[in-house]
Every structure is written in structure tokens, then in C-alpha cells.
Amino acid sequence: MGSLTSFIKRKIFRINRDRWNYQYDKGLWEGLKGLDELARFSVIVGYVKYLKPGQPELLEIGCGEGLLQQRLQPHNYGRYVGLDISDSAIRNAQAQADEKCTYLVADMDKYQPVGAFDMIMFNESIYYSRHPLETLQRYATHLKPNGLLLVTINDHKHSDELWASLKDGFDLLDEATTVTKTTCVCKILLPKGVKN
Ligand SMILES: C[S@@+](CC[C@H](N)C(=O)[O-])C[C@H]1O[C@@H](n2cnc3c(N)ncnc32)[C@H](O)[C@@H]1O
């Protein structure tokens, strides 16, 4: 796409996909691959292995370039589906995918998952939904019995408010905070009333 067209789509029409593609193509999210992010990914990998050992079916929303799937390694899942609004990010994710992975370009606010999952993960992505609580509740209907949601939110001035807005729909099974250059909270949530 020409740079003028890209500029108009990003800045004037404010098209989300173009904004994210631009940022990935410029390498603005390379930092996610760095040492500072290792603790956040390691906590998630630990939760998946502990809470859903074996061959769980995993769905990751806003998966970016597939860093979580790469850190998990294929023996820790039976099926992995990753979706992201950026086709640039998904192209890079696909380049490192194995046969158990499906990567899709889609908007989390519109996408309808196919099938049911043991864990559905929003790793630094729930902020980008227009209606975070409704989005989590909608995706939660695609959990298997005893399925879990995993949500991470980086500490920022609205993060307490965001967690508070999610609280009513879910019970908290566990949480862990990682502190590197940034502070990130990872919570394991289950739809209210479900015993695990
Ligand atoms: C901060 S990045 C996190 C990427 C990845 N989860 C990680 O931790 O490496 C947020 C991701 O959410 C994606 N995203 C933003 N809005 C989205 C939407 N409406 N639907 C799907 N993905 C979206 C972006 O393209 C980006 O890859």
C-alpha cells in the first residue's frame, strides 16, 4: 500500500487494522520479544501447563506475532488458534506456526469462535475491545466445561478501573503480578458460579 494511502487510512479514517499493520511493519512492537517481557510470558506458560496439562485447546485473542504460542511449544497444546486484527502480525506468526496452529485475521469484537476451548487468553489485548466485559462474557460461552479465561493487563492509569469493570462477570481463580520495567497483572477468571 502506498504511504499516502496508508497515512489517510490510519490518520483520517482511523482504521484500526491499518494502524496496527503500520506499527508492526515499522517494528514498533519488537520490544514484546525482549527480556522485559519474559516474566509475563513465563507466567502465562506456567498457568497453561499447570491448569490445563496435556493437550489443551487454546484460543488467543490479539495474539500479535504469535510469541505466546512460540514460547508454549507444541507439546503443551493439542490445538492453538490465534487471532489478531493485524494481517502483518499474523503473517509473521504463521511463519513460525506448526500444524496444530491456526492463525486468523479478525476483529475480536466481531469474531465468532468455532468450537470450544480449555483456555481463552487475552494477553495485553482486552484494552482494545470496545466493550471489554461483554467481550469476555461472549468468549466465555466458548469455554469447555471447567474452561478458563486468562487476562493480562499492564499497569497504567486506567488499569484498576478496567479490572473493576470486569469483576462482576467472573470469579478469580488466581493471579500473579510480574514487575520488570513495567508491571503486569495476569488473572485466571472463570464464569461466575462455576466450580473448578
Ligand atoms: C499490545 S499487542 C499484544 C500482542 C501479543 N498478545 C503479545 O503480548 O505479544 C496488542 C495486540 O492486539 C491486537 N488488536 C488490537 N485491536 C484488536 C482487535 N479489535 N481485534 C483483534 N486484535 C486486536 C493488535 O494488533 C496487537 O497485536
The ligand as an ORCA input file, in Angstrom:
! r2SCAN-3c Opt
* xyz 0 1
  C      -0.023     -4.960     22.854
  S      -0.227     -6.038     21.491
  C      -0.060     -7.612     22.295
  C       0.298     -8.710     21.346
  C       0.501    -10.095     21.990
  N      -0.669    -10.535     22.727
  C       1.722    -10.082     22.875
  O       1.589     -9.938     24.082
  O       2.809    -10.220     22.306
  C      -1.991     -5.943     21.217
  C      -2.466     -6.780     20.044
  O      -3.888     -6.659     19.942
  C      -4.219     -6.602     18.561
  N      -5.550     -5.963     18.425
  C      -5.881     -4.673     18.633
  N      -7.190     -4.474     18.407
  C      -7.700     -5.684     18.054
  C      -8.998     -6.147     17.693
  N     -10.046     -5.300     17.677
  N      -9.159     -7.446     17.384
  C      -8.114     -8.305     17.393
  N      -6.855     -7.928     17.732
  C      -6.650     -6.642     18.062
  C      -3.090     -5.790     17.932
  O      -2.965     -5.966     16.540
  C      -1.895     -6.318     18.716
  O      -1.303     -7.412     18.066
*
